[in-house]
Amino acid sequence: MNNVETLCCVPAIVTRGGSWFKAKGRDEAGSKLYCISGHVNRPGVYELELGATLDEVVEAAGGYLGGFIFDLTATYVLAFLTGVIFNLFNLILVVFMVWRHRDKNRHDTNLVTIPA
C-alpha cells in the first residue's frame, strides 16, 4: 500500500523491529489513526491498535459529553416524539380529506358519471 499512514509506520518498524509492530495490533499487525469529533470531551486524532472498538476510541477521547446514557435517552425520546407527531399529522390529514370529500359529494349536484 502506498498511503501516508502506512508509509509513516516504516521508520518505527525499521528501528523497533517487525515483532514490536505485530504486537501492537489485535486482528492485524500495527496501529491506526482514528479521528473523532462531535459530542466527546476531547475531539482529535488518536493512534490505537488495529481492531479497536468505537467504545475504546470514545474512551481515548475522554468519553461522551453529558454521558452516554443521556445522549441515548435524548435520541430515543426525540425519535419517539417525532414518530408520534408524524403519525398524528397523518391521522389529521386523512380525517380532513375524508371529511372534505364527504362534504363535497353531499352538496355537489352536478356530478358527472363516466361509464366503465
C-alpha positions in Angstrom: 0.0 0.0 0.0 1.2 3.5 -0.8 -0.7 5.7 1.6 0.7 8.2 4.1 -0.5 6.3 7.2 1.2 3.1 6.0 4.4 4.9 5.0 4.6 6.7 8.4 4.9 3.2 10.1 8.1 2.3 8.2 10.6 4.2 10.3 9.2 2.7 13.6 9.2 -0.8 12.1 12.8 -0.4 10.9 14.0 0.9 14.3 12.0 -1.3 16.6 11.5 -4.4 14.6 8.7 -6.3 13.0 7.8 -8.2 16.1 7.1 -4.9 18.0 4.8 -3.7 15.2 3.0 -7.0 15.1 2.4 -6.9 18.8 0.6 -3.6 18.6 -2.4 -4.9 16.7 -5.2 -7.3 17.6 -6.6 -8.7 14.4 -3.8 -7.4 12.2 -0.4 -6.0 12.9 0.0 -2.3 13.7 -1.9 0.7 14.8 -4.4 3.0 13.2 -5.1 6.7 13.3 -8.7 7.3 14.4 -10.3 10.7 14.0 -13.2 11.5 16.3 -15.3 14.7 16.7 -18.7 15.7 17.9 -20.1 15.1 21.4 -16.9 13.9 23.0 -14.8 15.6 25.6 -11.5 15.8 23.6 -12.1 15.6 19.9 -9.0 14.8 17.9 -6.8 12.2 16.2 -5.8 9.1 18.3 -3.5 6.3 17.5 -4.8 3.0 18.8 -4.3 -0.7 18.0 -5.8 -2.0 14.8 -9.2 -3.5 15.7 -10.0 -1.0 18.4 -13.7 -0.7 19.1 -15.8 2.5 18.9 -16.1 2.5 22.7 -12.3 2.4 23.0 -11.9 5.4 20.6 -14.5 7.3 22.6 -12.8 6.5 25.8 -9.5 7.7 24.4 -11.3 11.0 23.5 -12.4 11.4 27.2 -15.9 9.9 26.9 -19.2 11.4 25.7 -20.2 14.9 26.7 -23.1 14.7 29.2 -22.7 11.0 29.5 -23.6 8.2 27.1 -27.0 7.3 28.8 -28.2 10.9 28.5 -27.3 11.0 24.8 -29.1 7.7 24.1 -32.1 8.7 26.1 -32.5 12.0 24.4 -32.1 10.4 21.0 -34.8 7.8 21.7 -37.2 10.3 23.2 -36.8 12.6 20.2 -37.2 9.7 17.7 -40.4 8.6 19.6 -41.9 12.1 19.7 -41.1 12.6 16.0 -42.9 9.4 15.2 -45.9 10.3 17.3 -46.1 13.8 15.8 -45.8 12.4 12.3 -48.5 9.7 12.8 -50.8 12.3 14.4 -50.3 14.7 11.5 -51.1 11.8 9.1 -54.3 10.9 11.0 -55.5 14.5 11.0 -54.7 14.8 7.3 -56.7 11.6 6.5 -59.7 12.7 8.6 -59.7 16.1 6.9 -59.5 14.5 3.4 -62.4 12.1 4.2 -64.5 14.9 5.7 -63.7 17.2 2.8 -64.6 14.5 0.2 -67.8 13.5 2.0 -68.9 17.2 2.4 -68.1 17.9 -1.3 -70.2 14.9 -2.6 -73.1 15.8 -0.4 -73.5 19.4 -1.7 -72.4 18.9 -5.3 -75.5 18.2 -7.6 -73.6 18.4 -10.9 -71.7 15.1 -10.6 -70.7 13.6 -13.9 -70.8 9.8 -14.1 -68.3 8.2 -16.5 -69.5 4.7 -17.7 -66.9 1.9 -17.3 
